[in-house]
Amino acid sequence: MSNKIIDKRMSAKEAVEKFVSDGDTIGIGGQSIGRVSTFLAHEIIRQNKTNLTLVGCNLSLSMDLLVGAKLVKRTECGSGSFERFGTAFQWRNAIQNNLIEVQDYSHLAMASRFLAGSLGIPFMPSKSMLGTDLLKSQNCNDKKHFEIIDNPWKKNDPVVLLPALQPDVSIIHAQMADKSGNIIIEGFTTHEPEMIKASKKVIVSCEKLIDSEFIKSNPEKTTIPYIFVDAVIEQPWGGYPTSVYNYYEHDSDHIIEYQQKAKAGGKEYSDYLNKYIYDCKSFEEYIEKASGPTKQKYLKDSMQKLL
């Protein structure tokens, strides 16, 4: 067996061109306003990848941006919100106007589906969603989205069978990675380890690229080993305006600005996409526009303390 380290570093443009196609099912990392893969979502929007299905637990900014850019045909998730900043308004508007298909699950149900996908089995038994309205109208469009069976070892004990989920590609933003794709996630991980292991391709952006010797010397810190990762991009502030544990807090001002534009929709939202994505030559330009000079200095100073 070869011990040669494969260098998986590439630009976001290269990674999205190579691994994301029209019609793909995309697993979305992050949770609410924490460690959202904003940077990679921007690149997917710039490349206009269409007819996408987005899957995850609580999908927030990256999902709402992709829906708002009219690139999404379907979502399967537990919820879509920005916590105290409100619902994902572009997503809600698309649902209310029948612009996208939606399949509702609980968070545990979604995590269970990823787990089944990671294990290579067709379904996962669960108690999640029993007794809720989520199981009343799920099986539709000639596609079965669950099956309720009796526990074969115990009478009157219903179990929900949830179909395995294996995304075509997943995108996440992490704290650290080495060039071969060993990923270190600090703080919460939610559904990401199972989602990544279930995915056919995985693109990871990170705050900091670290030497592979650090990974070898500290194996217990590795959340996801290199065998599951296809592309690595170093992008400081790649989760902005959401928070990244041990690096920076969320930017309330910009999240509020986004939510105002997303709720208004129409030209106001189109202007937001133009200003912060289509007209930006780099993600750094987006951050500078979004945070303003005073906060930009604070962000740089905060990052410098961690280096």
N, C-alpha and C positions, 0 to 999 in steps of 0.2 A: 504494500500500500504506500502511495506517495505521501510524503510529509510536506509537499510544496503548499505554501499558503496562497490561496487565490485572492487576488485584489479585486474587491467588488465595489470600489469607489467609482462613482460617476456623477455627472450633473443630474439635477432633477429633470431637465429637458431630455437627456438621454434615457433615463430610467423610465419616464412616462411613455416616451416614444416606443421603447422596447417592450415594456411589460403591460401597458394598459391599452386595451382595444375597445372600439365601439361595441356596445352590447354586453360588456363584462359585468359580472357581479363583484362589487368591491367591498371588502371588509374595512370598516372605519375604526381606527384606534382612538384612544382618549375617552374622556368621560365628562360630560357637562362642560364646565369651563376649566378643565384641567387637561393639559397635554394633548390638545387637539392638533391634528396634523394640518394646520393652516397652510403651511408652506407647500406641501404636496398637493393640497386641494387647489391652490392658486394655479399650479402648473397644469393640472388636469383641465382646468377652465380655459387657460390660455391655449391649450392644444385642442380644445373643443371636442373632447371625447363624449360621444352621445349615447343615448339609449341605455343608460346605466341602471343597475340595480344596486342599492346601497344597503348594507346589512351591518348590524351592531347592536349594542345595548341602548344607552341613551345617546342618540346622535344629536349634535348641536351645530356648531359653526360650520365645520367642513361640509356636513350634509346640507345645511341651509343654503350655503353658497352655491353648491352644485345644483340644487333644486332651483334656486333663483336664477341661475345661468341657463336654465331650461335644458339640462343635460341628463335628467333622471326620469326614468319611466316607472320605477317601483322602489319602495322601501320596505324592509322587513326589520323591525326593531322593537325594543321595549318602550321607548318614548323618544321625544324630540324636544329638548328644552335647554335653556341657559340658566337653570336654577332660579335664583332670585331676580334675574333679569328678564324672566318671562319665557313664553313658548318660542319655538322656532317658527317665526311668522311666515316666511316664504313657503315653508313646508306645509303649514296649516292652510295657507291660501290655496296652494296647489291641490290639497285634499278636498277642500270645500268646493272647488271649481272643477273637480273630476279631471285634473290635469295629470295626475299620477295614480298608480295603483299602490295600495297600502295593505300590508299584512301585519297585524298586531300580535305581539307575543309579550310575555313577561320577560324581565331581565334574566331571570334564572333559566327560562325556556331557551332564550337565545344562547346563553352560555352553554347550555346542555347540547344544543344543536352543533355548536362549534366543537364541543368535546367529542361528540359522535364522529364528526368529520375528521378530527385529529386521530381518532383510533381506527378509522377505516371501516366503521360499522354503519349500517343503513339508518339506524334510529337510536334514540336514547329514551328509556322509560323515565317518567317524572311524575310527581304529584302537582307540579306547578300548573296553575290556571284552572284546576278542578274547582267547581263551584262558582266560576265567574262567567260573565257574558262573552269573554274572549273565545270560548269554545262553542258558542251558539251559531256563529256565522262564518267560521274560518274556512270550511271546506266549500270552495266555490270555483267557478271558472274551470270545471272539469279537472281540478287539481286537488289532491288530498293533502291537507296541511297538518293533519294530526289523525290519530286513531286512538279511541278509548277502548281498552280491553279490561277483563277481569284478571286480577292477580291469580295465576294458575296454582299458587300455593296457599291462597287464603280467600275464602268466600266473601262476597260483598266488599271487595277492596279494589275499586277502579284505579287504573293506571293510564296515564296519557303517554302515547308513543309519539315522539317528536322527530321529524325527518332530519337526517344529518345535513350539515351545511359546509360546503367546501368552496370558498370564494375563488374566483379566477385570480384575483390579486388583492392583497391587503396593504394599507398604508398606515404607518404609525410614526409618531415622533417620540424619541426616547432621550434620555439624558446623555448616554455615552455609547460608543460602539468602536470596534477596531475595524481595520480595512477588510478583514475577511468576513465580517458580519456577525461577530459575537456581540450581543446587545445587553446593556445594563439598564434596567428600568428601576428607578428609585421611587419609593412611595407606592401608590396604588397600581395594580396591574389589571384589575377587573377581568374582562373576557379575552384580553390580548394574547396571553400565552397559548390558549386553546385555538383562538382564531388564526394565529400565525402558523401553528403546526398543521392546521386544516387547509391552509391556502396553497394554491398551486404556485403562486409567485408572491414575494413579499418585498416591498420597498420601505426602507427605514431612513428617516432623517434624524439627525441627532444634534444635540448642543455642542458636543465635543468629540472629536476623534481621538482615541487613546491608543497607545502602543500595545501590540499583541502580547508583549511580555507581561504587562499588567494583568491581562486576562489569564495568562498561564500561572502567574504568581498568586492570583486571587480567584480561583475557579468558582468559589461559592457566590461571587457577586454576579455571575452571568445569569441573566433571566432567560434569554433565548440563545442557543448555540448557533453557530454559523451555518450549519447544514440546512436551516429553514429560511435563510435570508438570501435574496438575489441581488439587491442593490443597497448601497450605503451612501448617504449624502450628508456631509457636515454642514449644518445651517444653524448658527446661533440665533436664538429668538424664533426658531421655526414653529413654535407653538403659539406665538403672540397673535392676538391679545389675550389668550388664555394663559393660565399659569403652568409653570414647569417646576415641580418640587425640587428644592435646593438650588434653583437658578433665578426664578423671578415670579412675582405675583401677577395675577391677571390685571389688565388695564380696564378698570371700570368705565372710564370716560369713553374709550373707543367701543367697548361692548354696547354701551348705551347708545352711542351714535349709530352703530350698526343696527341695533334693534329698532331704532326710530325709522331708519331708511327701509328696513325689511318690512316693517308694519305698514308703512306708507305705500310701498310698492311702486309700480309704474315708473315714471321718469326719475323720481328720487332714488329708487333702487338701481336703475340703470346707470345713473350718474355715479353712484357709489362704486359699482363694478368697474366703470371706466376709470375713475380717479385712482382707485386702490389696487386694481389688478391689471386691466388691459393697458393702461397708460404708464405703468411702472416698468422700468427696464430691469429691475432686480427686486428681490424681497427686501433688501436693505432700504431701497427707496420707498417701498410700501410702509415699512416701520417708521421711517423718518416722517412721512406724510401723516401717518396715523397717530403718532405719539406727540408730535410737536417738539420744538427745540428744547424746552425746559425739561419735559419728561424724557426726551432722548438722552440728555446728559445724565439724568438719574439712572436710566436703564444701563448706559455704558459704565457708569461708576459702580453700579451693583454687580454687573458681570465681572468687572475687573477685580473685585474683591474675592471672587470665587476662583480666579485663575491662579 
